[in-house]
């Protein structure tokens, strides 16, 4: 699970790990920031031509806090200053994945509405950025486009190779959510912030929940978008969530006269394609994502299912009826290209080694093999994603978290929980589960996909931050929200898969 603002890495942030130190210095002495320039990007991801002067650098933290002379990590940090009236509680953004680096989103946050009166703080949690990024050379690359079209973590036990490589420079048991939140609180101390606001998406909502559990007295309010509570044993429920999102797309198409007329049998289209690919894979020619040169890829039923899941994340879901109709008619290239592009963006954003360290320590060990078939039955994905991740975790070192991590808490921190009605990975039911941890939650469901970011959701978040309370937040903009129209058969070819 991820937030989908995938922006350029800021080269000035990349820094080497500092030498180990024998005694833990105060956080302020381990933070080094200097002036830097951030190119502003708008909501569409395009550069606006503006630049913001920010502070960039690193916070040095011990990899293992129980070792006095151990390895030290340099975590990338960006502080975007408020445009006006500085001094109000800053906003700390926690990114998703798990495995996304927060600082790559700095150009997008430079244009955030709540930056008018608040600093925005971004930190790459341990294992995501710089020399401490836990990346695995599996799961696809521009030199191996075919692998982009296979289910994430399909390599299973082959991740033992990545484990052995990363273990030469990292203790993979030290990369858990609670340890990452200890780092984040040290950053808060180093910056001299008594109370903060939290904005988060996808896995970041679980990290935010953990921070509130550990350091809640320092949180004034939190926005949680695409909630992934502890109860969600990732990725056990991915198949059911994706199937639900597909079913909602079909229902929406049936209710739309133009869509219903153009695509009278969306379910049948999917079933026919899966049956064809189940009988034998199909070779498809698509443009290479970097060079645009033609490249031939092998499309299997499992690759098709995972590709469809990724396409359902955002507004590209509105192309699904068209892509399926073309696929059933024999033209699978538009689907394969859209699936490849979506998968490529996801995999380039996520550090797979960190994903495994967190997932294996916190989720996968709680999945019982006998429940996998029951909870994935009847879905277009099936069990292969869960079984692939379980296989990878069978060879991955497992870190430890306390029993308290799994207990429901009760916090008075005001939280705004935003759920996308069409979310294929963290549907609204998980937002309701997250809300049970709080005495003052406001759970809002919007007609969107995963981690919805738009004018309305930003307005709700800003109201929460300005009020420090969920009381009186005006949610009327939600009723006015409309998803874009479904792509119809006369859509221009270049729009498909964009």
C-alpha positions as CSV (number, residue, x, y, z in Angstrom):
1,X,0.0,0.0,0.0
2,X,1.1,3.2,-1.1
3,X,0.6,7.1,-1.5
4,X,0.8,7.8,-5.3
5,X,2.7,11.2,-5.5
6,X,5.9,9.8,-7.0
7,X,8.3,12.7,-7.4
8,X,12.0,13.2,-8.2
9,X,14.6,12.4,-5.6
10,X,16.4,15.5,-4.4
11,X,20.1,14.8,-5.0
12,X,21.3,17.2,-2.3
13,X,19.6,15.0,0.3
14,X,21.7,11.9,-0.4
15,X,24.2,11.4,2.4
16,X,26.5,8.7,3.6
17,X,26.1,7.1,7.0
18,X,28.2,8.7,9.7
19,X,30.7,6.8,11.8
20,X,29.4,5.0,14.8
21,X,29.6,6.8,18.1
22,X,30.1,5.1,21.5
23,X,27.5,7.2,23.4
24,X,24.2,8.5,22.2
25,X,24.4,12.3,21.8
26,X,21.3,14.4,22.3
27,X,19.1,14.5,19.1
28,X,19.8,18.1,18.4
29,X,23.6,17.3,18.1
30,X,22.8,14.5,15.6
31,X,20.8,16.7,13.3
32,X,22.6,18.6,10.5
33,X,20.5,20.9,8.3
34,X,21.5,23.5,5.7
35,X,19.8,25.7,3.2
36,X,18.6,24.0,0.0
37,X,16.4,24.7,-3.0
38,X,13.3,22.6,-3.7
39,X,11.6,22.8,-7.1
40,X,7.9,23.2,-6.6
41,X,5.6,20.7,-8.3
42,X,1.8,21.2,-8.6
43,X,-0.9,18.6,-8.0
44,X,-0.4,17.1,-11.5
45,X,3.3,16.4,-10.7
46,X,4.5,19.0,-13.2
47,X,7.1,21.6,-12.2
48,X,5.6,25.1,-11.7
49,X,8.9,26.9,-12.3
50,X,9.0,28.1,-8.7
51,X,11.6,27.2,-6.1
52,X,11.4,27.2,-2.3
53,X,14.3,27.7,0.0
54,X,14.1,24.9,2.6
55,X,16.5,23.2,5.0
56,X,17.9,19.8,4.1
57,X,20.2,17.3,5.8
58,X,20.2,14.3,7.9
59,X,19.5,13.0,11.4
60,X,21.9,10.4,12.7
61,X,20.3,7.6,14.6
62,X,21.7,4.3,15.9
63,X,20.5,1.3,14.0
64,X,20.2,-0.7,17.2
65,X,19.5,1.4,20.3
66,X,20.6,-1.5,22.6
67,X,24.1,-1.5,21.2
68,X,26.4,1.4,22.4
69,X,28.9,1.3,19.6
70,X,26.9,0.0,16.6
71,X,26.0,1.0,13.1
72,X,24.7,4.6,12.6
73,X,22.1,5.6,10.0
74,X,21.8,9.0,8.4
75,X,18.1,9.7,7.7
76,X,17.3,12.3,5.1
77,X,15.3,15.2,6.4
78,X,13.6,18.2,4.6
79,X,12.0,21.1,6.4
80,X,9.8,23.3,4.2
81,X,9.2,26.7,6.0
82,X,5.8,28.2,6.3
83,X,4.9,30.8,3.7
84,X,3.5,33.2,6.4
85,X,3.1,33.4,10.1
86,X,5.5,30.7,11.2
87,X,5.3,29.4,14.7
88,X,2.1,27.2,14.5
89,X,2.4,23.5,15.1
90,X,4.4,21.9,12.2
91,X,3.0,19.2,10.0
92,X,5.0,15.9,9.9
93,X,4.3,13.8,6.9
94,X,4.6,10.0,7.1
95,X,4.7,8.2,3.7
96,X,3.3,4.8,2.7
97,X,4.5,1.5,1.3
98,X,5.9,0.4,3.6
99,X,9.1,1.4,1.9
100,X,8.5,4.9,0.4
101,X,10.9,7.7,1.1
102,X,9.0,10.8,2.3
103,X,11.6,13.4,1.1
104,X,10.9,12.6,-2.5
105,X,7.5,14.2,-2.0
106,X,9.0,17.5,-0.9
107,X,8.4,19.2,-4.3
108,X,4.7,18.4,-4.0
109,X,4.4,19.5,-0.4
110,X,6.0,22.8,-1.3
111,X,2.6,23.7,-2.9
112,X,0.5,22.3,0.0
113,X,-2.3,24.5,1.3
114,X,-1.5,24.2,4.9
115,X,2.1,25.4,4.3
116,X,0.7,28.9,4.5
117,X,1.1,29.0,8.2
118,X,3.0,25.8,9.1
119,X,6.4,24.3,8.5
120,X,6.2,20.8,6.8
121,X,8.7,18.2,8.0
122,X,9.6,15.1,6.0
123,X,12.0,12.4,7.0
124,X,12.9,9.2,5.2
125,X,12.2,6.5,7.7
126,X,15.0,4.0,8.3
127,X,15.5,1.7,5.3
128,X,14.0,4.0,2.7
129,X,16.6,6.7,1.7
130,X,20.3,7.4,1.1
131,X,22.9,4.8,1.9
132,X,20.5,3.0,4.3
133,X,17.9,2.2,1.6
134,X,17.0,-1.5,1.8
135,X,16.5,-2.2,-1.9
136,X,16.3,-5.6,-3.6
137,X,17.2,-6.1,-7.2
138,X,14.1,-8.2,-7.9
139,X,10.6,-7.4,-9.0
140,X,11.4,-5.6,-12.2
141,X,13.6,-2.9,-13.7
142,X,13.9,-1.0,-17.0
143,X,16.4,-3.7,-18.0
144,X,13.8,-6.4,-17.1
145,X,10.4,-5.0,-18.1
146,X,8.9,-8.5,-18.0
147,X,9.3,-8.7,-14.2
148,X,7.2,-5.5,-13.8
149,X,4.3,-7.6,-15.1
150,X,4.7,-10.3,-12.4
151,X,3.0,-10.1,-9.0
152,X,4.9,-8.2,-6.4
153,X,7.1,-10.6,-4.3
154,X,6.5,-13.4,-6.8
155,X,10.2,-14.3,-6.5
156,X,9.4,-15.8,-3.0
157,X,12.4,-17.6,-1.5
158,X,14.7,-16.0,-4.0
159,X,14.7,-13.0,-1.7
160,X,17.2,-15.0,0.3
161,X,19.7,-13.6,-2.2
162,X,18.7,-10.0,-1.3
163,X,18.7,-10.9,2.4
164,X,22.3,-12.0,2.2
165,X,23.4,-8.9,0.3
166,X,21.7,-6.5,2.6
167,X,22.8,-8.3,5.8
168,X,26.4,-7.3,5.0
169,X,25.5,-3.7,5.8
170,X,22.3,-3.8,7.8
171,X,20.7,-5.7,10.7
172,X,17.4,-6.5,9.1
173,X,15.7,-7.2,12.4
174,X,16.0,-3.5,13.4
175,X,13.6,-2.2,10.7
176,X,10.2,-2.1,12.3
177,X,7.5,0.5,12.7
178,X,8.1,1.2,16.4
179,X,11.8,1.7,15.8
180,X,11.1,4.1,12.9
181,X,8.8,6.1,15.1
182,X,11.5,6.4,17.8
183,X,13.6,8.0,15.1
184,X,10.8,10.4,14.2
185,X,10.4,11.5,17.8
186,X,14.1,12.1,18.0
187,X,13.7,14.4,15.0
188,X,10.8,16.2,16.8
189,X,13.1,16.7,19.8
190,X,16.0,17.9,17.6
191,X,13.8,20.5,15.9
192,X,12.5,21.7,19.2
193,X,8.8,21.0,18.5
194,X,6.7,20.3,21.5
195,X,3.5,19.4,19.7
196,X,3.1,18.4,16.0
197,X,0.4,17.6,13.5
198,X,0.6,14.4,11.4
199,X,-0.4,13.9,7.8
200,X,-0.1,10.3,6.6
201,X,-1.2,7.9,3.8
202,X,-1.6,4.1,3.4
203,X,1.1,2.3,5.6
204,X,1.9,5.8,6.9
205,X,-1.4,5.7,8.8
206,X,-0.2,2.6,10.7
207,X,3.0,4.4,11.5
208,X,1.1,7.4,12.6
209,X,-1.1,5.2,14.9
210,X,2.1,3.7,16.3
211,X,3.6,7.2,16.9
212,X,0.4,8.3,18.7
213,X,0.5,5.1,20.8
214,X,4.1,5.8,21.8
215,X,4.2,9.6,21.9
216,X,0.6,10.8,21.8
217,X,1.1,13.7,24.2
218,X,3.1,15.5,21.5
219,X,0.4,15.1,18.8
220,X,-2.2,17.8,18.5
221,X,-4.2,16.1,15.6
222,X,-3.6,13.6,12.8
223,X,-5.0,13.1,9.3
224,X,-5.0,9.4,8.2
225,X,-5.7,8.7,4.6
226,X,-6.2,5.1,3.3
227,X,-6.1,3.6,6.8
228,X,-4.1,0.4,7.4
229,X,-4.7,-0.5,11.0
230,X,-2.9,-3.3,12.9
231,X,-5.9,-5.6,12.3
232,X,-5.2,-5.6,8.6
233,X,-2.7,-8.4,8.3
234,X,-1.1,-7.2,5.0
235,X,-1.4,-8.6,2.4
236,X,-4.0,-11.2,3.5
237,X,-7.0,-9.1,2.6
238,X,-5.6,-7.6,-0.7
239,X,-7.5,-10.0,-2.9
240,X,-10.9,-9.3,-1.3
241,X,-10.3,-5.6,-1.3
242,X,-9.4,-5.6,-5.0
243,X,-12.4,-7.7,-5.9
244,X,-14.6,-5.3,-4.0
245,X,-13.2,-2.4,-5.9
246,X,-13.7,-4.1,-9.3
247,X,-17.3,-5.0,-8.3
248,X,-17.9,-1.3,-7.5
249,X,-16.5,-0.3,-10.9
250,X,-18.9,-2.7,-12.6
251,X,-21.9,-1.4,-10.6
252,X,-20.9,2.2,-11.4
253,X,-20.7,1.3,-15.1
254,X,-24.1,-0.4,-15.0
255,X,-25.6,2.8,-13.4
256,X,-24.0,5.0,-16.1
257,X,-26.0,4.8,-19.4
258,X,-23.1,5.6,-21.6
259,X,-20.8,3.1,-19.9
260,X,-23.5,0.4,-19.7
261,X,-24.2,0.8,-23.5
262,X,-20.5,0.6,-24.4
263,X,-19.7,-2.3,-22.0
264,X,-22.7,-4.5,-21.4
265,X,-20.6,-7.5,-20.0
266,X,-17.6,-6.2,-18.0
267,X,-17.6,-9.3,-15.7
268,X,-17.7,-11.6,-18.7
269,X,-14.9,-9.7,-20.4
270,X,-12.7,-10.3,-17.3
271,X,-13.7,-13.9,-17.1
272,X,-12.9,-14.5,-20.8
273,X,-9.5,-12.9,-20.5
274,X,-8.5,-14.9,-17.4
275,X,-9.7,-18.1,-19.0
276,X,-7.6,-17.4,-22.1
277,X,-4.5,-16.5,-20.1
278,X,-5.1,-19.5,-17.8
279,X,-4.9,-21.8,-20.8
280,X,-1.7,-20.3,-22.1
281,X,0.2,-17.0,-21.7
282,X,0.0,-14.4,-24.5
283,X,3.0,-12.5,-25.9
284,X,2.2,-8.8,-26.2
285,X,4.2,-5.9,-27.7
286,X,4.3,-2.7,-25.7
287,X,6.5,0.5,-25.6
288,X,9.5,0.3,-23.3
289,X,8.9,2.6,-20.4
290,X,12.1,4.5,-20.8
291,X,13.1,4.3,-24.5
292,X,9.6,3.9,-26.0
293,X,11.1,1.2,-28.3
294,X,8.8,-1.9,-28.8
295,X,9.4,-4.7,-26.3
296,X,7.7,-8.1,-26.2
297,X,6.4,-9.3,-22.8
298,X,4.6,-12.4,-21.7
299,X,1.2,-11.8,-20.1
300,X,0.0,-14.5,-17.7
301,X,-3.2,-14.8,-15.7
302,X,-1.4,-13.9,-12.5
303,X,0.3,-11.0,-14.1
304,X,-3.0,-9.8,-15.5
305,X,-4.7,-10.1,-12.1
306,X,-2.0,-8.1,-10.3
307,X,-1.9,-5.6,-13.1
308,X,-5.6,-5.0,-12.8
309,X,-5.2,-4.6,-9.0
310,X,-2.7,-1.8,-9.5
311,X,-4.8,-0.1,-12.2
312,X,-7.7,0.1,-9.7
313,X,-5.7,2.3,-7.3
314,X,-6.6,5.6,-8.9
315,X,-8.7,7.2,-11.6
316,X,-7.1,4.8,-14.1
317,X,-9.8,2.5,-12.8
318,X,-12.2,4.3,-15.0
319,X,-10.4,2.8,-18.0
320,X,-11.0,-0.7,-16.8
321,X,-14.2,-1.5,-18.8
322,X,-12.5,-0.3,-22.0
323,X,-9.3,-2.1,-21.4
324,X,-11.2,-5.3,-20.7
325,X,-13.4,-5.0,-23.8
326,X,-10.3,-4.5,-25.9
327,X,-8.5,-7.4,-24.2
328,X,-11.4,-9.8,-24.8
329,X,-11.4,-8.8,-28.5
330,X,-7.8,-9.8,-28.7
331,X,-6.0,-6.5,-28.1
332,X,-4.2,-6.9,-24.7
333,X,-1.5,-4.4,-25.4
334,X,-3.3,-1.3,-23.9
335,X,-3.9,-3.3,-20.7
336,X,-0.4,-4.6,-20.5
337,X,1.1,-1.1,-21.0
338,X,-1.2,0.4,-18.3
339,X,-0.4,-2.4,-15.9
340,X,3.4,-2.2,-16.6
341,X,3.4,1.6,-16.0
342,X,1.4,1.3,-12.8
343,X,3.6,-1.5,-11.5
344,X,6.8,0.3,-12.5
345,X,5.8,3.4,-10.5
346,X,4.9,1.4,-7.5
347,X,8.1,-0.7,-7.5
348,X,10.4,2.2,-8.1
349,X,8.9,4.0,-5.1
350,X,9.1,1.2,-2.6
351,X,12.2,-0.2,-1.0
352,X,11.3,-3.9,-1.1
353,X,13.8,-4.9,1.6
354,X,12.2,-2.6,4.1
355,X,8.8,-3.7,3.0
356,X,9.8,-7.3,3.9
357,X,11.4,-6.3,7.2
358,X,8.2,-4.6,8.3
359,X,5.8,-7.0,6.8
360,X,7.5,-10.1,8.0
361,X,8.0,-8.8,11.6
362,X,4.5,-7.3,12.0
363,X,2.0,-9.0,9.6
364,X,2.9,-12.2,7.8
365,X,3.8,-14.3,10.8
366,X,0.1,-13.7,12.0
367,X,-1.3,-15.2,8.7
368,X,-2.3,-18.9,9.2
369,X,-1.7,-20.9,6.0
370,X,-5.1,-22.6,6.3
371,X,-7.0,-19.3,6.0
372,X,-5.4,-18.1,2.8
373,X,-7.6,-20.0,0.4
374,X,-10.8,-19.0,2.2
375,X,-10.0,-15.3,2.3
376,X,-8.8,-15.1,-1.4
377,X,-11.4,-17.4,-2.9
378,X,-13.6,-15.9,-5.6
379,X,-11.2,-13.0,-6.4
380,X,-9.6,-12.3,-9.7
381,X,-6.2,-12.2,-7.8
382,X,-6.4,-15.4,-6.0
383,X,-3.8,-16.5,-3.4
384,X,-0.6,-15.9,-5.3
385,X,0.3,-12.5,-3.7
386,X,-0.2,-13.8,-0.2
387,X,1.7,-17.0,-0.8
388,X,4.5,-15.2,-2.5
389,X,4.9,-12.8,0.4
390,X,4.7,-15.7,2.9
391,X,7.5,-17.5,0.9
392,X,9.7,-14.4,1.0
393,X,9.2,-14.0,4.7
394,X,10.1,-17.6,5.3
395,X,13.7,-16.7,4.4
396,X,13.8,-13.1,5.8
397,X,15.0,-12.3,9.4
398,X,12.1,-11.4,11.6
399,X,12.3,-8.4,13.9
400,X,10.4,-8.3,17.2
401,X,7.7,-5.9,18.3
402,X,6.0,-5.8,21.7
403,X,2.6,-7.3,22.5
404,X,1.3,-3.8,23.0
405,X,1.8,-3.1,19.3
406,X,-1.2,-5.4,18.6
407,X,-3.5,-4.1,21.3
408,X,-6.3,-1.7,20.5
409,X,-5.5,1.6,22.1
410,X,-7.8,4.5,23.2
411,X,-6.4,7.9,22.4
412,X,-8.0,11.4,22.7
413,X,-6.0,12.8,19.8
414,X,-8.4,14.2,17.2
415,X,-8.1,12.3,13.9
416,X,-9.6,12.7,10.5
417,X,-9.7,9.4,8.7
418,X,-10.2,9.6,4.9
419,X,-11.3,6.5,3.0
420,X,-11.7,6.1,-0.8
421,X,-15.0,4.3,-1.6
422,X,-13.3,2.6,-4.5
423,X,-10.0,1.8,-2.7
424,X,-8.7,-1.6,-3.9
425,X,-6.4,-2.1,-0.9
426,X,-7.6,-0.2,2.2
427,X,-11.4,0.1,1.7
428,X,-13.6,2.1,4.2
429,X,-14.0,-0.9,6.5
430,X,-10.4,-0.5,7.6
431,X,-11.0,3.2,8.2
432,X,-13.8,2.2,10.6
433,X,-11.5,-0.2,12.3
434,X,-8.8,2.5,12.7
435,X,-11.4,4.9,14.2
436,X,-12.0,2.5,17.1
437,X,-8.7,3.5,18.5
438,X,-9.8,7.1,19.1
439,X,-12.3,8.9,21.2
440,X,-12.7,11.8,18.7
441,X,-12.5,10.4,15.2
442,X,-14.1,11.8,12.0
443,X,-14.3,9.1,9.3
444,X,-15.1,10.5,5.9
445,X,-15.6,8.3,2.8
446,X,-15.0,10.0,-0.5
447,X,-15.7,8.8,-4.1
448,X,-12.1,8.0,-4.9
449,X,-9.5,5.3,-4.9
450,X,-6.5,4.8,-2.7
451,X,-5.2,7.7,-0.5
452,X,-7.4,10.4,-2.2
453,X,-5.7,13.8,-2.6
454,X,-7.8,16.6,-4.0
455,X,-9.1,20.0,-3.1
456,X,-11.8,18.6,-0.9
457,X,-9.6,16.3,1.1
458,X,-7.0,19.0,1.5
459,X,-9.7,21.4,2.7
460,X,-10.8,18.8,5.4
461,X,-7.2,18.3,6.5
462,X,-6.5,22.0,6.8
463,X,-9.7,22.5,8.8
464,X,-8.5,19.7,11.2
465,X,-5.1,21.2,11.6
466,X,-6.4,24.8,12.1
467,X,-9.0,23.7,14.6
468,X,-7.1,21.0,16.4
469,X,-10.4,19.3,16.6
470,X,-12.8,17.3,14.5
471,X,-15.7,19.4,15.8
472,X,-17.3,21.7,13.3
473,X,-15.4,20.5,10.2
474,X,-17.4,21.3,7.1
475,X,-17.6,18.1,5.0
476,X,-20.1,19.5,2.4
477,X,-17.5,19.4,-0.3
478,X,-17.6,15.6,-0.3
479,X,-21.2,15.6,-1.6
480,X,-20.1,17.7,-4.5
481,X,-17.3,15.4,-5.5
482,X,-17.6,13.5,-8.7
483,X,-15.3,10.9,-10.2
484,X,-14.3,11.6,-13.9
485,X,-16.3,9.8,-16.5
486,X,-15.5,6.3,-17.7
487,X,-13.3,6.0,-20.8
488,X,-15.4,5.2,-23.8
489,X,-14.4,3.2,-27.0
490,X,-13.7,6.4,-28.9
491,X,-11.1,7.5,-26.4
492,X,-7.8,8.5,-28.1
493,X,-5.2,5.7,-28.0
494,X,-2.6,7.9,-26.1
495,X,-5.1,8.4,-23.2
496,X,-5.2,4.7,-22.5
497,X,-2.7,3.6,-19.9
498,X,-1.6,7.2,-19.2
